[in-house]
Amino acid sequence: MNRSLQGELSAALDRLPGCLADSRARRSLMAVASLLPGALAAGPLGLEIRLAGPCAVDFFAAAAPGTAGFDALIASLRNAENGCGWAEPARARELAASLDRWQRREGPLPGIARYLLIEADAPVDPDSAPAVPSIFLAPRGARDSFRPGQPPNAFHRFVEATVMAAAELGGIWPHPDTARDLARVVEAIPKDGDIFAVGSMSGRRAGSSLRIAIRRLDAAGIQAVLRAAGRRKQADLLAEWALSIRAPRQDLHFEIGPGAEQRVGLELSPRHDWKQALAEGWPDLLEDLVARGVAEPDRAACVTGLIRTDGEPLWGLAHVKVAADRSGMLPVAKLYAGLLHRDRMEWPEDQDREAERSRGMA
């Protein structure tokens, strides 16, 4: 039993009202949590909550080399036949070997990425097999806040190595077209933009696509980046939203390379960081989403009540995400909430900064 992770998510579900998580959504989330190592609860966790349509709650967990969560993930993948269940045994062992090489500072991953993020989608039917979780990478030399003269992060500077590293974790063959597409996107990103995550959707068998996330884009930046990626229709739709919606922070999520899906996500949030656990700016943004038909009024009304600064864990609101494909805007927004145990946080930031300095990446 992975009581630590299951316990954290069970307690999190207790704070969600029924309009955000019905009984089916709760069962589905707990079914996914039972397949992952409990030690992942030592790092930050995140919830993805639908604000319209059928209730669904998915979750994220972060793990860095040198932490208990990272070690536990390797161990569970090596013993996939004994109950990990979230990846085929042969694929699980390959992934374990890749993570072990990363931990030993071998191969492309140590020079490119600081930590990984696991996205686990809860199944529609709690009794069905869940999708294989996706793994995303955070870059070395990340520009968490833009400073003039700061060099680009590793994903911008080492495009081919980034594609190879993400492909290794995704269990796919790195394709030269993916590297070409990433280079085009990097060239189009405005000077204060920053690719803050890359990864592969591990549950998909076809294609060699790469999912990327880019922060600090205005409407013009959204247009430039998505046109470079061949998403002209989505560029027009999302730039129009960016100009008119009450959200000063705007980020993009989309796929590039062979087999890439056409859907593009737009993240929207107030200017402050989620770990500040502030409600400022959220009521106006949520009201706007309801008016645009992508959030249901009763769910939007519950959102700011999730913020918690007293006790553990801290709860903060990260962003909401809307999406567009070639047919237009999709009719649902998703809320992303972060959970952080300040009293037992395990994150080797000092070691990471030293490693970046030694490689000349920061």
Secondary structure as UniProt FT lines:
FT   HELIX           3..14
FT   TURN            18..20
FT   HELIX           23..33
FT   TURN            34..35
FT   HELIX           38..42
FT   STRAND          45..50
FT   STRAND          57..63
FT   TURN            65..66
FT   HELIX           68..78
FT   HELIX           80..82
FT   TURN            83..84
FT   HELIX           89..103
FT   TURN            104..105
FT   HELIX           109..112
FT   STRAND          113..120
FT   TURN            126..127
FT   STRAND          134..139
FT   TURN            140..141
FT   TURN            148..149
FT   HELIX           154..157
FT   HELIX           159..170
FT   HELIX           176..188
FT   TURN            191..192
FT   STRAND          194..200
FT   TURN            202..203
FT   STRAND          210..215
FT   HELIX           219..228
FT   TURN            229..230
FT   HELIX           232..244
FT   STRAND          249..256
FT   TURN            258..259
FT   STRAND          264..269
FT   HELIX           274..276
FT   TURN            280..281
FT   HELIX           282..291
FT   TURN            292..293
FT   HELIX           297..300
FT   TURN            301..302
FT   HELIX           303..306
FT   STRAND          314..325
FT   TURN            326..327
FT   STRAND          328..329
FT   STRAND          334..340
FT   TURN            342..343
FT   HELIX           349..359
//
